[in-house]
Amino acid sequence: MSNQDVVLPDMGIAAAALPGPGRALFVCRGAAGAVSSLRRGAYGGLGLPGAADGGAGGEPFLGARAPAPAAVAGRTCTSRVVEAIRASSPTRCPAVDECDAWTRKHPSALGSFDQVAAAAKGKRIVMFMDYDGTLSPIVTDPDMAFMTAEMREAVRDVAKHFPTAIVTGRCVEKVCSFVGLSDLYYAGSHGMDIKGPSSKDDQTVLLQPAREFLPVIDKAFRALEERTRATPGARVEHNKFCLSVHFRCVAEKSWSPLAEQVKAVLRDFPELKLTEGRKVLEIRPSIMWDKGRAVEFLLKSLGFDDRSDVLPVYIGDDRTDEDAFKVLKKRGQGLGILVSKCPKETDASYSLQDPTEVMEFLVRLVEWKRLRSLSPSARPRAQQQK
């Protein structure tokens, strides 16, 4: 992703030079400034829904606190949490007819690559990808979720041709160690820790809207570790601005008791809220921020927000990726691609079955871009006709 210009609107963020030709990057003034700017609605310049003026219909401005956890807990009863988890990680696919109907609605991005290419013709592609279950397989031990060398090379090639970001629930430091590529944008902790490309080990912070929550997140982490210690297979992961309670190795009969334990801990932390993922419970700060907001922020930061010649492409497999799919669908601009072997309710346009198909798609996208870059006379005849 060479020679990219990052252009942030005027929202209380100071500029600093990033090593590399033709590249500019911006850093936050500090935690207090960033958070207070969020609450004052200083991100109204981003053009995000609900920003600055409270939004239509009384919608809270960007960065405002979400409903109090007491209300969230009332809506998120244990049975609903467990059912949501089962829905996000189905153990078997439905009947063939239902699968066929779902596939017609969300066709394979590989099988429909010509349609994808047609949508991208004459537009600047911007790539967003989740990590776990998308670039790497879902594994029992989250510390062992390594991507293959072939996948790394595919992502490297994509980043050479398109602005590319990894948007993940993992903390930035951990996902950076897995990916091992510096020429990307990383939005960790479900988009609450956004950092730009760097030629050095340290990356420049673009945005950390939940920085003031770090002390309470640390306390909640210790409380959750203590409370869930007796549940065989349960594991609490600290992802800096959010926490993940993994129960992939927990017997299904213990899912409900584990969810109750987590909810009991959160009653002492009204600043935090609970969401569900693929056999994981996510604990996040109660602010209106998610992967969809992170995508909007990055598009605006890159100067692509108000342009009709841009095609954002988001690939992800989890419930938290639906926030990004919804953003692209609402914009009427962009393609969401769900990674799943089984039908799920989704706002994505296309589907891929697993990380292997994701890699095939990325390789094909780069090949398409390279062919488009050739002079017409140098292209294969079949490509000239497209």
N, C-alpha and C positions, 0 to 999 in steps of 0.2 A: 504494500500500500504506500508506495513511494510518492513523494511530492503532494501529500494531502494537506490542505489548509483547514484548520479547525477554527471556526469563527463563531464565538459565543456572543449572544446579544448582551447589551448592557444590563447586568443584573448583579452588580456588586462583586464581580470577579475580576481579579487583576491578571494582566497578561505576562507571560514569560516565554522566552525563546526555547524551542525544543531543538536539540541537535539534529541536523539533517537538512538537506537542501529544500528550500521552498516550503518549510513546514512551520506553522505557528501553533502554540499550545497555550492553554490558560490554566492558572492554578487558583484555588480558593484562597481568599484572604485568611480564612481561619474558620474553626468550627462554629464559633458563636455567630460570625457574620453570615455564614451559609444558612444556618438554621433560622436565624432571625429574618433573613431575606425570604425564606420559604414562607414563614408565617405572615409576613407583611404582604405577601402576594407579589414579591419582586419578580417571580417567574412568569408574570403575566405576559412578558415579552415572548415567551415560548409559544404562546397561542394554544396552551393546553386547556382542556375543558375544566371549568371550575376555578380557574386561576384569577387572582387579583380581586375581582368584584364579588366573589362568592358563588359565581356561576348561576345559570338559569335554574329557577325552581328551588333556590336556597341551597344549591350544591356547595359543599365546603371548598375553599380555595386549595390549590395544590400545596401539600405539605401540612394541611390542617390535620388535627387529630381525628382518627376514625372514631366510630361510636365506642363508648366506654366498654371495656372487657366484660362488665357485668351484663350489658345488653348482648354482647357477642356470645357470651356463655349461654345466655338464655336461648339464643337462636341455634347455637352449635351444641346440641345435646350429644351425649356420647354415642347414641345409636346412629345419629346422622353422620358423625365423624367417621365411624367405622364403615358405614355404607358408602360414604364418599371415597374412602380408601379402597374398598373392594371395587368400586366402579373405575378407579384410576389404574388398578392393577388386576384386570380380569384374569382368572385362572383358565378360562376356556372361552372360545369364540362362540357366538350364537349360531343359529341355523344358517345354512348356505344361502337361502333366499335373502335373509337379513344382511348377510355379509355382502352379497352382490348389490343390494340396494345402496348400502353404505359406500361401496367402492365406486358406484356410478356417481354418487354425490361428491366423493372425495377421491378422485382417481389417482393412480400412481404418478408421481412427478417424473418418474423415469419413462413409463409408458406414454405419458402425455408431454414428453419433453418438447415436442414441436410447438405445442400450445404455449408452454413456458417461454420458449425462445421467441415466439411471436409477440408475447406480452412484453418481452425485454428489448425488442428491436427498437433502436433509436433512443434507448433510455440508459441511464447510469444505474447499474445494480449496486445495492448496498446490502451486504450480507450480515445477518444476525443468527447466531447458533447457540443453543443450549449445549451443555457438556455431557453430563451423565445421561446415558440412554440415547444420546444423539451422536456424539463423537466418540464415546467410549461405551462399552456394554455395561448394563447394570450388574453389579457384582455384590457378593455377600458382605465383603469388607470394603467400606467406602474409601479407605486409604489405599486400596489396590485397584482403583478404577483407572487403569492406564489406557491411553489410546495407542493404537498400533503405529509403527513407523510409517506405514503406508498412509494411514489417516493423517498423520502429521504432515506428510509431504503434500497431500491433497489440500489441506488447510493452508499450508504455506503458499501453494500455487494460487489458491483463491485470493489470498491477501495481496498477492502481487498484481492482481487485475481489478479487484474491487475493494472498497473500504469494508473492513471486516471486524465484527465484534463478537466476543463470547459473552453471553448473558446467562448467568448461572446463579444458583443458590449457594454455591461454594464461596468461601472467602477468596479474594483475588489472589492472595499469595499462594494458596493451595492449587487453584486451577492453573495459575501461571507455571507452577512447577510441573504439572501434568502435561500442559500443552507445549511448553518449551519454546514458544515463539514470541519475540518481542515486538514485532511489527503489527500488532493487533490492538484493538480496544478491548478492555475487559470491564464488564459490569458485574461485580460480585455481589453476594448477599442479596440476591433478587433485585439487583439494580441500585442498591443503596451505597455502593462503593464503586465509582466509575473512574477508571484510570486510562490514560492515553498511551500510545506507543512510545517506546524508549529504546535507545541504543545501549543503555546501561541496565544494571540489575534493578535499580529503583525507577519506578514510574511516577509520572506527575499526576497528582489528583485533579480530576475534573469536577467531581461532585461527591459529597458525602452528606446527604440530607438528614441522616439519623445519628450524626456524631455525638450529640448530647446524650444518647441512650446507652453509650458504651458501659458506664458503670452499672446500670441496672441490668443490662444483658449479662455482664460477668456474674452478678449476684444470682440471677435466675439460672445460669449455667450450673453453678455450684449446688443450688437447691435441687435442680432436676437430676443431676448426677446422684445425689444422695437419695432422693425419693424413688428413683427407678433402679437403684442398684440391685434390688432383690428380684427383679424381673429377668429371667434368663434370656439372653440374646438381645436385650435392649441396649442401645448405645446413644449417648448424647454427643453431638458434634458441635463445636464452637466455630461458627462461620463469621466471626467478628461483629457484624451488625445484625445477625440473626442466629438462631439455634435450630438444630435439626435433631429430632428424636427418632432414630432409625429402629424399625422393628421387623426388618426383613427376616431376621433369625428368631423372631418371637413366635411361639405357637399361637395359632389363630384364636384359641380359647382365651388367651391372655391379652388380646388386643383391647377389648373394652376396659378391663381393669387398668391397663397401661394408660389409656386415654383419660380415665378418671384421675389417675395420679398426676398426669400432666396438667389437667384442668385445675386440680387442687392447688398445685404450685402457683399457677398463674393468677389465682385469686389474690395472692400477695403482691402481684406485680401488675397493677392496673394500667401501666404504660405500655404493656405488651399485648399482642393478640395472637390467636391460634388459627392456622390454616393447615390444609392437608395436601399431601403429595403421594407419590408412588411408594407406599409402605414407609412413609415418613410423616411425622408431624412437624410443622414449621412454626417457630415462635419468632415473631417479628415486632418491631416497634409499631405502635398504633398511629402511623401517619399514612396519608393517602399517597402511597408510592409502591410501585410494583414493576415487573418487567416491561409492561406496556409503556409506563411513564419513562422508563430508562430508554426505550427505543425512540420515543418522541424527543427526549432530551438530546440523544446522540444525533438524530437527523437534523435537529435545529442547530446543534453545535457544529456540524459539518457543512452547514449552509444548504441543506437539501430539503428543508421543511416545506417551503412554498413553491417548489419546482415541480412541474408536471412531467419533466423528462427524467424522473428518478423512479426506480422500482425497488422498494425494500423487499427483501426475501428473508423470512424468519423460519428456522427449522428447529423444532423442539418436540419433546415427547411427554411432558408432564402437565399437570393441571395448572401450574404456575405459568406455563407458556401460553395458556389461553388468554391471559391479559394482553400479551403481545398480538396474538391472532385477532383479538377484538379490536385493538387499535388499528391494525391494517385494514380490517373489514370496514370499520367506521370511516376511515379515510377514503375508502374506495380506491386505494392505490397501494399495491403491494400484494405479495403472495405469502400465505401461511402454509407451512408443510408440517403435518403431524407425523411423528415417527411412532408407529404402533402396528402390531400384528393383528390386533382385534379391533372391531368397530368401537368407537367412543364418541360421545357427544363432543363436538368441536366446532370452532369457528374457522378452522383452517380450510383452505381451498383444495389442497392436494395431500397425498400421504406417501410415506415410505415405510417399509416394514421394520428396518433395523439399521444400526450403524453401518453395516456393510453396504446397504442400499444408499445411505447418506453419502458414503465415500464415492460410490459410483456416480451419484448425481453431481457431486462437486467436481469430479474429474471430467464429466461430460460438459459441465458448465464452462470450465476453463478451456476445453477443446473448442467449444462453440465460440468463445470469446477470441481465441487465437485465430480461428478461421475468419472471423469477422474483421480482424485486424489486417489480414492479408489483402493485397490488391486484388480486384475482381479477377484478373487474369491468372492469379496464382491459386485461386480457390478451386477445389474439386467441382466438377460440373454440377453435381447434385446440390452443392452448397450455393452455387451461383443462382440457382433457380428459386431459392428460398427468400 
